[in-house]
Structures are given as structure tokens and as C-alpha cells.
Amino acid sequence: MRTDLETRLFEAVDAGFDAQVAFLSELTSHPSIRGQEQSAQTFMADELERRGFDIDRWQIDIADIQHLPGFSPVMGPYDDAINVVGTHRSQTKTGRSLILNGHIDVVPAGPLEMWDSPPFTPRIADGWLYGRGGGDMKAGLASNLFALDALTACGIAPAADVFYQSVVEEECTGNGALACLARGYRADAALIPEPFAEHLVTAQLGVIWFQVHLKGLPTHVAYAGTGANAIEAAIPLIAALHEMEHRWNAAENRTDDYAHMDHALNLNVGKFEGGDWTSSVPAWSIFDVRMAIFPGQSIDAAKAEIEQVICEAARDNDFLRNSLPEIVYHGFHAEGYALSQDSSAKAQSAIAALDGAHRATTGQTLEREAITATTDARFFGLYADTPALVYGPRAEAIHGFNERVDLESMRRITKATALFIADWCGTEDL
Ligand code: ZN
């Protein structure tokens, strides 16, 4: 039997759903790849302000966060890295406070000709919205906002402070979420609707980004034997890194959440550049690598092993032996995080509240999933003693071509989120 409040909240989500889809379409049309998030953040700030939230909009200052645990090194300046937080202040403050977090940044779209339609011109077909960032994770930003709207439509508000966060930098460092912590935002729980198919994420991996810089000896290709090819020299180094990946994935290294996965840790060479001229032996190359680690695995130890593996492989190369590769860290320095390991009463009751909200919405048991990626949940869970629930809609081809999000799934997540807010925070009359 549905309670009266459940029925009213569901009807409110349904009544607002066309507006929610229009909101998602407009948000997805902002090409908010790294460095170009401003127009999307302006849109978010306007939407929050229109609803009466207190708006905090600021530029991330590296000096505020670089000493904090969880900080990731960055390559460029943060002149254009703007966070937006909208705060709902409760009149009664009788409930538990909540952070609703989502990231506004999206990954680059890749070659446009591989999309069926332009990535930043969202289109809807067969119940899916297509577009870069629609799934990862603008549908989540939409569900957070329209879940709160549903409460408003019912004449109620959360009986605790709620902080609606739209952050940058999730896809490369997490420094946007870290900047929210540094600014003092704290709550009794955090909800992050990343697109993991309406499952509750019980564990996430850590991620390390690094670059390997190789030098070579340039000569005319007619005398290639006297030169040293900095591009071809990378191949055995990459092979050695994949051997390391294989070792790290061995059964004895896996944590409980990942015991059933043969290959949770993926090493990806994501970018490669080098050389200047087709008929010159290349004097340089740079490749960018992403490697994952298990929750509890030390970043420093992982880095030391990465460096050792690269240097050992380089010593097999006559030229590199005397000109060892340089390893540069930029981007993710992310530890793993497992909500499943949080035995606090706060975590247990937050999970129970979400279990109840999901069941009331879908009639199903909330499934658990250990994911092979990272999310901003780690900042709340590891560095702020705040259980972070990652629970969002079904999406496909995130980071790929024809990214799409299931709109009915977004509707269910919005309903469950509205129930979760009402339960976790309690309610007061508007
Ligand atoms: Zn995401």
C-alpha cells in the first residue's frame, strides 16, 4: 500500500516530467567539456535561483585544496573552473541534512562523424535522450532538482538543510567536489545519481592518471639504425604496464567487493602523441595512461610500482637506458571507496532509506553493484565521514558514441529520490 505522501510525490514527478525532459535537453545542449562549463553552470545557477535557493558560485582556487587529502594534480590553471551550490535552508532543522551532488563536466565527444546526430544537439527517440553528457550525468542533475521540485509541488520542504551541488572536474580530478568540502559543505549523507542502472554502488575503484615522456635520437630515416625511435620505444613499455595490470588483478589482490571480477582494474593508454616528420626518426613521444586500483590500495605504492615497471622496461632499450623516461602525474589521484565497508549507523540508515524508496518506486529490491570506475563519492565517504550513495538512471555508451539515457529510468530515479529526501530529511510545511 502506498502512503498518501508517496502517491502525491509520484504524481508531482509525473506532472513535472515534460518540464524535466526539456530541462535535461537544454542542459545537454551546453557543451560542458573541461574548460567550457560556464554556460551550463550559468543555466544551473539561474534554475536554482528561480526556485529560491541561496546561490554560491565560485572559482576553484588550487591554493584552497592542494594540501587536502584527495587532491589531484592539475595541468592548467583553474581560471574557468566554476562550481555552483544551491542551498535550501530548513525552517525547523529537525531532520538529517543532505548533499545532492552531480557533475556538470562531460568528456569530449570524439570524432563527430561517428555520431548518428550531433552530440550537443540532444534528440529523443524511443524513450531515450541522445547526447554527450545526457547520461553522464546531466539526467542525474535533473533528477536531483526535479525531486526537490516534487516536494515543493506537494507544499512541503525538506526539514533539514539540503545542498544542491553542480561541480566541475569530476571526469579528470574530482577537485570540484573537493573544493565543496574545502568550502565547508557538510551533511549527514550525500546522494550522487551517476548512471549505474538504478543500482546502488557499493564500491568504486581508485584511478591514477600519468603521462610517460620518452626521448629519442633523431636522424634521417635513411640512417635509422643510428637513431632511436621514441614512438616505437613506447611499445614494450606499454606491454610491461599491461603485465603489471595483469598482476594487480590477480585473485589474491582483490577486495571482497571485486572478488568475483577477473579484470576489474583496467589500464588504458588513452592518448598518444610524438614525432615531427614522417621521414625523421622521432625524437619524442608522450603517452597518457589511466590505471585503476582497488579500495584500500595505496596510491603511493601503486605509483612506485608503476615507475619501477617503466624504468625496468626502459633499461632493455639501448637509448632509453641512458635517457630514462620521465613520468608526469596529472589528473586523477583517486583512492578507491567502498560504501559496503561503512558500518556506521548513519550509513546503514541512509542505505535503508534508499532501499525503501527504491522498493516503493519500482516494487523491486535495490540491487548492489561494485563499479570499475570512480565517482566523486570518495570525497564524502573517505574525507568527510559522510556516507555517499551513488544511485542513478540507466544510460548507455557513456564516454562513447551515441551516448543515451533512458527517460523512464530517469523518471523512476526522480521518484525514488523524492521519497528518499522526504524520508531522510523529513518534511516541513512550505
Ligand atoms: Zn559521471
Residues whose N, C-alpha, C, O or C-beta is under 5 A from the ligand:
A	BS01	ZN	D136 M137 E194
